[in-house]
């Protein structure tokens, strides 16, 4: 509990900093958000990061009837993130301002950002944001002229990552990223995010023009993940398919990087379908909505499936804090084993992905029952 108090202290430091550079209390800032028709949202990251914010965007756009300007970045120019979801095309936001880390960063869109400085800005910071990085972001937006800034939450400390993880396991106090963001933004309007879960799901079906199909025998496998530490061994997937194919239809999904593995699987299993790098967001949601089950690593597809509550089994490493990146999906099951090195936050595992590969094919089959 000392760690929780420490993190809350860091959060208060940010609020004090924000007050001293803008002279606006949190109460005045919330009043501005309630009165303003136009809201600026700041959220960066890859496909999974953007997927976790869509519920919050739907709440603001469809339920609170706000006009939204999203500032975002997928990192470098090869990244997809928000473009994959076609947020402006489907009316989830009104305008998108994208910058790239290898093309000047956020400074490259400074002139465009200043056009919206009179609007309140909501910072949906990463759960890994530190005190320094958060204060730096607040200061940058204040320098541009933004007077009403809120939304950040400091919930992480590298020093205490293992302690935070142990407390999450001990007290079972899991709140995933999508729920955290939705909880925080609904609190601006003094409402409980749980009240809107079903309505948001319904709005996503309407937004992407999806019909509710009858369920099939299809099981979708998403074998990829951004980080090497989050990838279940390929031999596990081969053995899993061997167990599943007699009674189920198997479809493989993923990006360009999963195509080669998918093609190799098709040489051994002739009746599986390969849709890697072939589906846009609407096609992917349509494919998922009719599936019996999605089986995937801790990666973007689990959060996309969560938008429409597709039954999901996730093979999860324990590199991050338990619960942080779980899907906000009542129909999901996360398989994860704890080790002494859990919450290491490493990009490469010196133990050959011990934590995720301790999950067996039998564990996945058992979770299906």
N, C-alpha and C positions, 0 to 999 in steps of 0.2 A: 504493500500500500504506500510505502515511502516513495516508490518510483512514480506512482500515479500523482502524488502531491507535487513531486518534482516537475513532471510534465505540465501539470496545471499552472505551476509557477511560471514556466517558460511561456505558456500561452498568455498569461497575464502581462508578462514583459512586452510581448508583441502588441497587446491592446494599449498599454501605456505609451509605447513608441508611436503607435498610430495616432493616439490622442495628441501627443506633443508636436507632431509634424502637421496635424490638420486642425487641431482644436475642436474636434467633434466627438462627442460621447457616443457610445454604442447605441444608446436610446435614440439619438438624433439620426444616426446612420440607418437604423431599422425603420424609422419613420420615413426616411427618404426612399428606401426600397419599397415600402408599402404604397407610397404616393406616385412613384415614377412608373411610367408606362414602358420605358426603355431600360434594359438591364444589360450590362457588360459582364460576360462570364470568362474567366481565365482558367484554362485547363490544358495541360500538355501531356504528351505521352503516346504510347503505341496503341494498337487496336484494343487491347484489354482495358487500358486506362480510359479510353473514350467510351467503350461499352458500359463501363461502370457509372458514367455520368449521364447516360441517356435518360434514365428514369427521372433524374433531377431536371433535365431540360424539358422533358414532356410535362412534368408538373408545372414548371414556370410558364411554358408556352400554352399548353392546352387547358390547364386548370386555373392558373392565375392570370391568363390572358396577357402576358407580357411580350414585348418585342425583344428578341435576344440577339446580341452581337457576341460571337464566340471568338476569343483570341486563343490560338492553339499552335502547337508545333509537334510534328512527328519525329523531331530530331533532324537528321539530314534529309536531303532531297529524295533519297530512295525509300523513305518511310511512307506509310500509307495513312495510318490513324484515322482522323475524322473524314478524310476524303472517301474512305471505303463505305462509310455509312450514309453518304450523300445527304447530309443533314439539311442543307438549304433546299435541295430538290424536293424532299419530302416534307418540308415545312416545319421541321423540328426547331430550326433557328432561322433568323431573318438575314443574317450576314455572318460571314466567316472571314477572319483575318489570320492568315497562315504565315508563319515565319520559319526559317530553317537555320539550324546551328552552323551549317557550313556555308551560309550566305548572309552573314552579318548579324544573325541572331535577332532578338526582339528589337534591337536598335534599327534594323532595316525597315520596320513598319511604324516607326515613331511618329512620322508625319500623319499617317492615317489614324493612329490611335488618338491623337490630339483632337480629332473631330468629335470624339465621344467623351471628352473629359468632364462634361457636365452631368453625365449619367453615373449612377452608382455602379461600382465594380465588385463582383463577387469572385474571390480567389479560391478556386477548388484545388488547393495545393495537394501534392503527393503525400501519402502517409509517411514517406521517408524524409520529408522536409525538415530541415534543422532550424534552430532559432535564427542563425545568421542568414541562411538563404531566404527565409520568410521575411525577415526585416529588410533585406536587400530588395526583394520584390515589392514590398509595400512602399519603400522609399522611391523606387523607380517610377511606380505609377503616380506617386504624389508629385514627383518632379515634372511629370507630363501634365499635371493639372487636375488629376482625379482627387476629389475632396472626400468622397464617401466610399470607403474601402472596408470590406469585411470578408468573412468566409473561411479564413485559414484556421487550421487546428493543428497544434503540435502534439503528436501522439507517439513520437519515436525518439529514441536515443540509442546510438550505436553502442555506447558504453553499457547500457542496461538492457540491450536487446534480449539476451538470454533470460534475464529476470522477468521481463515483460512476457516472454513466451511461457515461462514456467507458471506465472500467475494466470495466464490465459488457459493453460491446461488444468491447473488446480481449481480455479473458480468457474471454469466454463463460461467466461464472459466474452463470448464471440460476437463481434459486430463487424461484418464484412465491409469492404470499401464502398460498394454501391449503397448499402444501407446507411453507412456513416454520412455520405454526401447528401443523401435524400433527407435523413434525419436533421442535419444541420440547416439545410435550406428551407425545409418546412417550418422549422422553429422560428424563422424570421417572421412567419405569418401566424405564429402561435397555434399551429396545428400539429397533429401526430402523423408521421409518415405512414404508419401501418394502415390508417384509414383509407389511403389512396392506392394501396398495392394492386387491387383488382382493377380499379379504374385505369391506372397507368398501363397495365397489361392490355386492357381493352383498347386504349388509345393507340398503343403500338400496333395492334392488329389493324386498326383503321388507318393509321398513318402510312404503313407499308402495304396497304390494300391486300391483306392476307385473309383467306378464308380458313375456317377451322375444319381441317380435313379429318376423315376417319383415320385412326391409327393403323399402321401397317406392321409387317414383320421386320421392317428395316431397322438395323442398328448402324449408327454412324460412328466412325472412328476418326478422331483428329489426333494424329500421331506426333505432331510438331509442338514446339514451344520456343519462345525467344531465347531462353537461357538453357545452356547445356545441363545445368543442375536440375532443371525441371522436366527433363526428357526421360521417360520410362524406356528401358532398353528395347531396341527393335525386335530382338528375339522374343520378348514377352508378347509383343503384338502379333508376331507370327504364330506363336502357340495359342494365343487367345482366338485368333481367326480360325485356327484349326478346330477349336472347341465349339465355336459359334456357327460355322458355316452349314452344318447339316440341317439346322432348324431355323436359320435366320437369313435375311438378305443383308449383305454387308456393303456399305458405301464409305469410301474414304474421302475426307475433305482436308483442305489445308491450302497453303500458299505455294509459290514457286519452289521453295526449298523442300517441300514434301513430295514433289512430283516424282523424283527419281526412285524413292523408296516405294511409293505407290505402284509405279510401273513394274518394279521388281516383284512385288507381291502378286501382281496380276499374272505373272508367268507361272506361279505355283498354284494360285487359286483363280480359276478361270471364270467363276461366276460372281466375283465381286465387282463393284462399280468404282471407277476412279473419277472423282470430280474435283481433284486438287487444282487450284488456280483457274477454275472454270465458272465460279458462281459470284454474281454480285450480291449485295446485301439482301435485296428482296428475294432473290433465288435461294440464297442460303437460309433465310428465315422460313421460306416456304418448305424447303427440304427438311429442316429441323422440325417444323410444326407437325409434320406427318409421321415423324419417326417414332419408333417404339422406345428408343433409348440413344443417348449420346455417351460415348466413352472417350475421355480425353485426358491430357495432362493439364497442369495448372497453366492455362494459356487463354488467349482471346476467345475461342469458341465456347468455353464454359460460361463466360459472361454474356455472350450473344444469345446462347440458349436460355439463359436465365431471364432474359427480357420477356420471353413468352412461356416460361415455366416448363420447358421441355425436360423430361426425366433424364438425369445426368449422373454418371459416376465419374469422379475425378481421381486419378492417380496423382497424388501430391507429394512433392518433396517436402522436407522440413527446413529448408534453407531460410525461410522467412518466418515471421511470427504467426503462430497458429490462428487461423480464422481471418487474418487480414485480407487475403485474396480469395476467400471462399465465394462461391456464386450465391447471389441473393435469390435463391430458388428453393421453394418449399419441397420441390420434387428432386432434390439433389442429394447425393451421398459422397462425401469426401473420404478417401482412404489415405491415411497418413500415419506414419510411425515416428515416435519421438526417440531421439538419441542424445547422448551427452553433447554432441556438436550441433544440435538443433538451433535454429536462428543464427546460423553462421553468416548469412547474407553474402556468401561467396558466389562469384560468377562461374568458377570452375571448382569441382570437388576433388580433393586429393585422395578420396576414398572410393573412387569409381562410382559416384552417385549411390552410395550405400543406402541412404534413407529411402529414396524413391524405389530403388530396385529390391528393397526388402518386401515390397508389395508383390504378391504372387498372382499368377493367373487365377489360381483357386480363390484368392481373396476377391477378385473382380467377379468371378462367376457366382460366388456366394452372395455378394452384394446385390446381384440381380434378382435374387429370390425374394 
